[in-house]
Amino acid sequence: MKRTIHRAALTTAITALAATGLGGATAAQAADTFKWNVPVVWTPPHNVRTEQEEFRKRVLERSGGRLDLSLHQYGELGLVESDVLSLVRGGEFPVVELDHSKTSGDEPLFTMFNLPGLVFSMKEAMIVAEAIKPLRTKALAERNAVELGMVFYNPPQGIFSKEPVNTIDDLKGLSIRVYSGVLLRSFELLGARPQLIPWGDAPAALLQGVVDGAITSPSSGIKVGFGDTTKYMTVMPLANRVSWLVNKDAWDSLPADLQQILTEETKSAGDRIQAGWDAEEVGVAQLVADAGMTFVPPTEEFQAAVTKLLRPVWDEWAASTQYGPEALELALKALGRN
């Protein structure tokens, strides 16, 4: 069942933003000036947000102040990430950042990269993204949205735990923080006790013993102190995709020169962010060691077991969206697994 947008929180946020000149379109647009609020996933000092703030400054400078983007993490605006497609479709926020793992309640197609065992690297995630691009474009068009160039992929996600995870049996009974409905279902099938906990609450949940483990990208977990309460980290065979969307009407309202600036700068920023994730994927073992933790390399047996046991999740996912069967067929063909 589709999730509904949290209208009360949204109304409050929009009213407050309107009073400060933020939010969506403003009266200043009549003078060819656009001041837009952009809900984003990460908070400072995460490296992604740092790069995005530099991007914001470049856009402001290149546009001579005519395109002013103010970045705020979803929670700061009283919003939740799962509402992002509704936000951009309605135009309340002309530009938004989409974490593809969080859209199962609206359009599950975008969560495909979060299916454990489907992709084993960011390179494979990129192959899948290209294969299903026509379906993704159609799904966005139905929501009056188009994708901007700030696109990047998260590496295989890290399982932070107090005891090493070498086999599926090591997951049984493990209380673990997850961040998406797909992962909730997946870890249930693997015998764990997953809890859906927002990113902002995850460090406290580990520290207070609400959960004994957590899954996120390795660098993100280390930066917020997961290593203070866990000793080990292994990686799951899954990835994620993040992209910026713009409301089609808002995009069409921009003069051609501002469209060009936004196109060029989002692509440039996305490439730099991706370079950082690429380096993390290659150096994950050293990253974990530098944090005083022990990296547990996932064995081929572990990855094969995850893929086999979680194939029912793929089928459930495919049945949840009109695009599912075709998307899965296209992805497996592109990966050479059909």
Number of C-alpha atoms within 10 A of each C-alpha: 7 10 13 11 17 13 10 10 13 18 13 14 16 19 12 14 16 14 9 9 15 21 25 19 20 14 11 12 14 9 8 13 20 23 20 21 24 23 27 23 20 20 17 10 10 13 17 19 19 15 16 21 17 12 19 20 16 15 22 16 13 15 16 11 14 18 23 19 21 16 20 16 19 21 15 12 19 15 21 19 22 24 20 25 25 16 21 25 21 13 21 18 23 24 29 27 26 25 20 24 25 23 22 22 15 19 21 23 24 24 21 29 24 25 22 27 21 25 26 17 20 23 14 18 26 17 15 23 21 14 20 21 12 11 17 20 14 14 18 20 15 11 18 19 25 21 21 20 18 24 21 24 24 24 30 26 26 24 25 31 25 15 15 18 21 15 15 16 13 14 22 15 14 21 21 25 30 25 19 21 18 22 22 18 17 23 24 16 16 20 16 20 19 24 20 14 17 16 17 12 10 24 21 15 19 23 15 11 11 14 21 20 27 29 24 24 22 25 21 17 21 19 13 14 15 28 21 14 17 21 19 23 32 24 24 22 22 25 29 25 22 18 18 21 25 23 26 20 14 18 18 11 14 17 11 11 11 20 14 12 17 24 15 15 20 22 17 16 22 23 16 17 22 20 14 14 21 19 11 19 20 11 11 23 18 14 17 22 13 11 16 14 20 18 21 16 14 16 13 9 12 18 18 13 15 22 20 12 15 21 16 14 18 22 13 13 20 20 13 17 16 13 18 20 15 12 23 22 16 18 23 16 13 17 16 8 9 10
